[in-house]
């Protein structure tokens, strides 16, 4: 079993280049630091420091030992911090960003509920469809939908979302229901921010280019057009679920529905989340599932 005695004192002296400064950092006496270092050198049978009346520096062996030990001490400090923070009360400002429509319909009510449960937490919520730099702008969490691009951020999947292709009963009465993806070329498709729709069959994922009379980057505008019988539309569930439930829209091409879309929480690669961020992510995962 590894013996940790003297390791923290060794790292402190190596980083401060002073027994006095190390003792102050560790809130102990210089004599205690000196005894621990001497005991460590005796146990390792190697000299770790060059000592003079004016200066303390690492020997070659000390340099090698320090490169390994500094990560151990850092890991121990983070472990202690993580356990300590588990017991602390979440408080302070929580900065969150999310897409506009999902934020208004789904996220904001949950965030308000979270604030009711944690009265010492304040919220700064920015709803935008632009991709922001979380680190530069100081956001704690970003909520993202769909497929994620590679990034340096950590991503936690909160829930799945589904893309539905649907149309009004009137449209289907007039133009018929498509049963295969190839039939989409014969239909009016309501085009969003991209001119293709994503599907998945038993074998693979497919992207089908679509066209139509209407191009618009607003999901609500496309939803309204679909309910008025102007074409087929592909939108996420949070746009169309109510219209489907009330019979204003009918889903088509159900066997090609791509169910691998996700709702994600992204946050910077901090090695230890604050209590408020950790609790928020867990809360959203539980309530969006």
C-alpha positions in Angstrom: 0.0 0.0 0.0 1.3 3.5 -0.9 2.4 5.7 2.0 1.1 9.3 1.6 3.0 10.7 4.6 5.2 13.6 3.6 3.8 13.8 0.0 1.7 16.9 0.6 4.6 18.6 2.4 6.9 17.7 -0.5 4.7 19.1 -3.2 4.1 22.3 -1.2 7.8 22.9 -0.7 8.5 22.1 -4.4 5.9 24.6 -5.5 6.8 27.4 -3.1 10.6 26.7 -3.0 10.4 27.5 0.7 9.8 25.5 3.9 8.4 28.5 5.6 5.9 29.3 2.7 5.0 25.6 2.5 4.2 25.5 6.3 2.1 28.6 5.9 0.2 27.1 3.0 -0.5 23.8 4.9 -1.2 25.7 8.2 1.4 23.8 10.1 4.9 24.5 11.5 8.2 24.6 9.6 9.6 21.9 11.9 6.7 19.6 11.0 7.3 20.1 7.3 11.0 19.5 7.7 10.4 16.3 9.7 8.0 15.0 7.1 10.3 15.7 4.2 13.3 14.1 6.0 11.2 11.0 6.8 10.1 10.9 3.1 13.7 11.1 1.9 14.7 8.4 4.3 11.9 6.1 3.2 12.7 6.7 -0.5 16.5 6.5 0.1 17.0 9.5 -2.1 17.7 13.2 -1.7 14.7 15.3 -3.0 15.9 18.8 -2.3 19.1 20.8 -2.5 19.1 23.0 0.6 21.1 26.1 1.2 20.6 29.0 3.6 19.0 31.0 0.9 17.4 28.6 -1.5 15.5 25.3 -1.8 15.5 23.5 -5.2 14.6 20.1 -6.4 17.2 17.5 -7.2 16.9 15.5 -10.4 15.2 12.7 -8.4 13.0 15.4 -6.8 11.9 16.6 -10.2 10.8 13.2 -11.3 9.0 12.5 -8.0 7.3 15.9 -8.2 5.9 15.4 -11.7 4.0 12.3 -10.4 3.1 13.5 -6.9 1.5 16.8 -8.0 -1.3 15.0 -9.8 -1.9 12.8 -6.8 -2.2 15.8 -4.4 -4.4 17.6 -6.9 -6.6 14.6 -7.3 -6.9 14.3 -3.5 -7.8 17.9 -3.1 -10.5 17.6 -5.8 -11.9 14.5 -4.2 -12.2 16.3 -0.8 -13.8 19.3 -2.5 -16.3 17.1 -4.3 -17.4 15.4 -1.1 -17.5 18.8 0.7 -19.7 20.4 -2.0 -22.1 17.5 -1.8 -23.1 18.8 1.6 -23.2 22.5 0.7 -26.3 24.4 -0.1 -26.7 25.4 -3.8 -26.6 29.2 -4.1 -25.5 32.0 -6.3 -26.1 32.9 -10.0 -26.8 30.2 -12.5 -26.3 31.2 -16.2 -28.1 29.0 -18.7 -28.6 29.3 -22.4 -31.1 27.4 -24.6 -32.9 27.5 -28.0 -35.7 30.0 -28.1 -38.8 27.8 -28.6 -37.7 24.9 -26.5 -36.6 27.3 -23.8 -40.0 29.1 -23.8 -42.2 26.0 -23.9 -40.3 23.3 -22.0 -37.2 24.6 -20.2 -38.4 27.9 -18.5 -41.2 26.2 -16.5 -38.7 23.6 -15.2 -36.2 26.3 -14.3 -38.8 28.2 -12.4 -39.7 25.0 -10.5 -36.0 24.5 -9.7 -35.8 28.0 -8.3 -38.8 27.4 -6.1 -36.9 24.4 -4.6 -33.6 26.3 -4.2 -34.4 29.8 -3.0 -30.7 30.8 -2.8 -30.1 30.3 -6.5 -30.5 33.2 -9.0 -31.1 32.6 -12.7 -29.8 34.4 -15.8 -31.5 32.6 -18.8 -30.6 33.6 -22.4 -32.8 32.1 -25.1 -31.1 32.2 -28.5 -30.7 30.0 -31.5 -27.1 31.1 -31.9 -24.3 28.9 -30.8 -22.5 30.9 -28.1 -19.1 30.5 -26.5 -20.0 29.1 -23.1 -16.6 29.8 -21.5 -16.1 33.3 -22.9 -19.6 34.4 -21.9 -19.5 32.7 -18.5 -22.4 30.3 -19.0 -22.7 27.4 -16.6 -24.9 25.2 -18.8 -26.1 25.2 -22.4 -29.1 23.1 -23.5 -28.8 21.8 -27.0 -31.1 19.8 -29.2 -30.5 17.2 -31.9 -27.1 16.0 -33.0 -24.0 17.4 -31.3 -21.0 18.6 -33.1 -17.6 17.7 -31.7 -16.5 20.2 -29.0 -14.4 20.5 -26.0 -17.5 20.7 -23.8 -18.8 17.9 -21.7 -22.3 16.6 -22.8 -24.9 14.8 -20.7 -27.9 13.4 -22.5 -31.0 14.6 -20.6 -33.6 13.0 -22.8 -34.5 11.9 -26.3 -36.6 13.9 -28.7 -38.4 12.7 -31.9 -38.8 14.3 -35.3 -42.3 13.9 -36.8 -43.3 14.2 -40.4 -46.9 15.3 -40.5 -49.6 17.1 -42.4 -53.2 18.3 -42.0 -56.0 15.9 -42.7 -57.1 18.3 -45.5 -53.7 18.1 -47.2 -53.7 14.3 -47.0 -57.2 14.1 -48.4 -56.2 16.3 -51.4 -52.7 14.9 -52.1 -52.6 11.5 -50.5 -50.3 10.1 -47.9 -46.7 9.3 -48.7 -45.7 5.8 -47.8 -42.0 5.8 -49.0 -39.3 8.3 -48.8 -39.1 8.5 -52.6 -42.7 9.8 -52.7 -41.6 13.0 -50.9 -40.4 14.5 -54.2 -44.1 14.5 -55.3 -45.3 16.5 -52.3 -45.1 20.1 -51.1 -42.6 20.0 -48.2 -42.3 23.0 -45.9 -38.6 23.7 -45.8 -36.9 24.9 -42.6 -33.4 26.1 -42.0 -32.0 23.1 -44.0 -33.3 21.6 -47.2 -33.2 18.0 -46.2 -35.0 15.8 -43.7 -33.5 13.0 -41.6 -34.9 9.5 -41.4 -33.9 6.1 -40.3 -35.0 2.7 -41.4 -34.0 -0.8 -40.2 -30.7 -0.6 -42.0 -29.3 3.0 -41.9 -29.8 6.7 -41.4 -31.0 8.6 -44.5 -31.0 12.3 -45.4 -33.6 13.2 -48.0 -33.5 16.5 -49.9 -36.9 18.2 -50.0 -38.5 21.2 -51.7 -41.6 23.2 -51.6 -43.3 26.6 -51.9 -42.4 27.8 -48.4 -38.9 28.3 -46.8 -38.8 29.6 -43.3 -36.4 29.3 -40.3 -39.3 29.5 -37.8 -40.7 26.2 -36.5 -43.9 27.9 -35.4 -44.4 29.5 -38.8 -44.0 26.1 -40.5 -46.3 24.5 -38.0 -49.0 27.1 -38.9 -48.5 26.4 -42.6 -48.9 22.7 -42.0 -52.1 23.1 -40.0 -53.5 25.2 -42.9 -52.8 22.4 -45.4 -49.9 24.0 -47.2 -47.7 20.9 -47.1 -45.8 18.3 -45.1 -43.6 19.4 -42.3 -40.8 17.7 -40.2 -40.6 19.2 -36.7 -39.5 18.0 -33.2 -42.1 16.7 -30.8 -42.3 19.9 -28.7 -43.7 21.8 -31.8 -46.2 19.3 -33.0 -47.3 17.1 -30.1 -50.4 19.2 -29.2 -51.5 19.4 -32.9 -51.1 15.7 -33.2 -53.1 15.0 -30.0 -55.9 17.3 -31.1 -56.1 15.9 -34.7 -55.0 19.1 -36.4 -52.0 17.1 -37.8 -51.5 13.5 -38.7 -48.1 11.7 -38.6 -46.9 10.0 -41.8 -43.9 7.9 -42.6 -43.9 6.5 -39.0 -41.6 3.6 -39.9 -38.9 6.1 -40.9 -39.0 8.2 -37.7 -35.6 9.0 -36.4 -35.7 8.5 -32.6 -32.0 9.1 -31.9 -32.3 12.9 -31.5 -31.3 14.1 -28.1 -31.7 16.9 -25.6 -28.3 17.7 -24.1 -26.8 19.7 -21.3 -23.4 21.0 -22.2 -20.9 22.5 -19.7 -17.2 23.3 -19.7 -14.7 20.7 -18.7 -14.4 21.8 -15.1 -13.2 18.8 -13.1 -15.7 19.5 -10.4 -19.2 20.9 -10.9 -20.6 23.4 -8.3 -23.6 22.1 -6.4 -26.1 24.3 -8.2 -25.0 23.1 -11.6 -24.9 19.5 -10.6 -28.3 19.7 -9.1 -29.8 21.5 -12.1 -28.5 18.9 -14.6 -29.8 16.0 -12.4 -33.2 17.9 -12.1 -33.5 18.4 -15.8 -32.6 14.8 -16.6 -35.3 13.6 -14.2 -38.0 15.9 -15.4 -37.3 15.8 -19.1 -37.1 12.0 -19.3 
